Amino acid sequence: MSHSVGRVAEFAGITVRTLHHYDGIGLLSPSGRSHAGHRRYDDGDLDRLQRILFYRELGFPLDDIAALLDDPEADPQEHLRRQHALLSDRIAALRKMAAAVETAMEAKQMGINLTPEEKFEVFGDKDPEEYAEESERRWGGTASYAESQRRVARRTKDDWKRMQVEAADWGERYGALMEAGEPATGERAMDLAEDHRQHISTSFYDCTLAIHRGLGEMYVSDPRFHAHYESMRPGLAEHLRDAINANAERQE
């Protein structure tokens, strides 16, 4: 089966002009032509286009992609293995950056000042500006990160005051729950854990159950976050962590 240039562009989410350009530079020349001379792409062409777009997504220049694809020593399985490794590295880097953003937003909400080392440890030994340029060139950022930045940028002084009041009210309710001796696995504790998650989602970013679990562990393991919750009531950090896990299990 062969496909027109328009259909291939639709499949791949690119423009016809891009396909014409790939043909013009010899990166992807269609295997056939219709009686009227129009380009026709077969399944082998689509496989090559898929590999091209993988490499483009990873930031490879077109010349490098051509060299990789036309290497007589390489086979399709080798390309898939290489792309899998590169994508895995990218995912790991993005997860690390997302975790750093979550920590920064939580710290800002609680009035905790991160040290300069903590602010930039996500970049390793790279220059942050160099890393940002590389991220923009190759990945273009993420929707969740952009949304969190937009929310924080729009925040007014009154917004922050309102959020502090809401957080204080939640802390009082959770402290009362503990005073009454209710377990972390009880309905009220799980409901307050869900309120906590929804507050983060409304104020900052989409806090999934998995992310919330990670935050719960951080509240216990990070001395500053632990101290914040302990200042509300001794043992609250661990109790909340357990309630977060119980709430996640309830919904999963």
N, C-alpha and C positions, 0 to 999 in steps of 0.2 A: 504494500500500500504506500502511496506517495501523497504528499500534502503540499498545498500551495503556500507561498510565502506568507500570505495573510493569516492562514490557519496556524502556521508555525509560530508566527509572532504572537498570536492569541494564546497558544499553548504555553509559551515561554514567558509571557508577560513583558515582552520587549517590543520595539517598534520595527516596522518593515524597513525603515531606513537603517537601523542597526544591522539587520540581516544583509542588506545590500552592501553595507560597509564591510562586514565580515567576508562577504564574497569577493569584494573588490581587492582586499588585501591578501586573499588566498587563505584566510583562516578557516572559513567554512564555505566551501563551494558546493551547491546542491548537486546531487548525483544525476539528476535528470532534468529534462525540459518537456513542456507540453508541446502539442503540435503548433501552438501559436508562439512558442519560444519562451513561455513563462517558466520560472524556476519551480522545480518539484523536488521535495525533500523526502528521502526514505528513512526507515528506522535507524540505519547506521548514521545518517546525518543528524538525526535527533539525539542519538547517544553522544555524538561529538559536541553538539551544541550544549547538552547538559554539562559535560565536563568543562567546556569553555565558561559557562555561567558560574559553575562552582569556583573556578579559579578567579574569575572576575570579582565574585563576592568576597574572596579572600584577599583582594587587592593586587593581584598579579597584573603587570602590564601585558598588553596583547602580544607583543613580540616574545615575551617569556612563555606565554601560554602556547604560542605556535611551536616554539622550540620543544616544550614538554610533550605536546601532543604528537609531534612528528618525529620524536626520538624512536629510532628503529628498535632500540633495546627495551623499550617500555611496552607493557601490555595493559589492557583495560583494567585488570585487577590491581595492577600496581598503582594506576591513577586513583582508583577508589580507595586503596589503602592510604595513599599519601593525603588525599583529600579528607579522609576520616580523621587522620592524625592532626591535620591542620585545623579542622573544625573543632575537634576536641580541645585543642589548645586555646582556641578562641573562646569557646564556651567556658572553660575554666577561668580565663582572664576576666570575662564579663561577670561571672558569678562572684569573683573576688571583689570586683569594683562595686557590684550591687550590694554586697555585704558591707563594704566600707561606707557607702551612701546611707544604708539603713542605720549603721552605728552613728554616723554624723547627725542624722535627723533626730534620732532618739536622744543623743547627747544635747542637741540644741533645745529640744523640748524640755529636758530636765535641768537645763542650766549648767551642764557639765562641760568644762573646757577641755578639749582634746589637746594633747601635746603636739608640737610641730612634727615629731617623729610619727605619731599615730595618724596625723592627717595625711601624711604622704607615704606611709609604709606600703600602701597598695601599689605604688609605682615601682617598688623595688629600688634598684640602684639606677633607674632611668631618670632623666630630667623630666619633671611633670609636664612641661610645655611640649617637649619632644614627644612624650607619650600621648598627650592630647591630640597633637597634630597627626600622629600615626593612627590613633583611634578614629579620628574624623575622616582621614583618607581611606582607611580600609573598612570601617564599620559604620560610621555615621551616627554613632550613639544608639540609645535604646529608647523606646516610647515611654517605658516606666520611669526612666531617669529624667527624661524631658518633662514628664507630667509632674514629678515631685518638685523639680526646679521651678516650674510655673506656679505651683501652689504656694511654695515658700516665698517666691518673689512677690506674690499678690497679698501676702499677709500684712495686716495693719497692726498697730499697737493694741487696738481694742480686740482684734482677733486673738492675739497672743494672751491677753488678759482673760478673755472668755475661755480659751483652752486651758489655762492654768486653773480657773475656777472649776471647770469640768473634771480636770484631773484630780483636784483636791477633793471634790465630791465623791469621785470614784474611790479614792483612797480611804475616805471615811467609811464608806459602805463596806469596803473589803475588810477594813480593820474591825468593824462591828461583827462581820461574819466570823472572823477568827476569834473575837472575844466570846462569841456564842459557842465556840468549839466545833464549828461545822467543818467537815473534812473537805479537802481539795477536790475530791471526786464527787461531792454532793452537787445537786442541781443548782443551788444558789451560787456556789463557787464557779461552776462551769458557766453559768449565765453572766457573771461578772467578768470572767475571762473573755467571753465573747464580746461583751461591751468594750473591753480593753482593745480587742482586735479591731472592732468596728471604728473605734475612735482613731486609731492609727490610719485605717483605710480612708476615713472621711477627711482627716487633716493632712495626711502626707502622701501615702502611696497605697496601692492595692496590697494589703497585708494578707496573704494567703495563709491557710492553716500551716503549711510547711514553714513559711517564713516566721509565723508566730511561734512555732515550736523552737526555732533557732533563737529568737529573741528571748524566750523563756530561759533557755540554757545560758544565754549571755547575762541575764539578770543575776544569775547565781555565780557564774564564773568570773565576771568582770568586777573587780573590787569597787569601782565607782558606781556602777549601776546597782550592785548589791547594797552598797551603803545608802543609796537613794531610797530603795524600797525598805531597807531595815529602819530608816529614819521614820517611816510611817508606822511600822510595828515590827518588833523583832520576829524573825521567822517568815516575814511576808514574801521575801524573794523566792524561797523554796516552795512555799505554799502556792504562790501564783504560778511558778513553773509547773508544778504538778497539776494545777487546775487547767492551765493551758493545754497540757498534754491530754488530760481527760476530755476537755472540750473538743479537741481535734479528733480523738478516737470516737467520740459521740457522733461527729458529723461525717466522718470518713466511711 
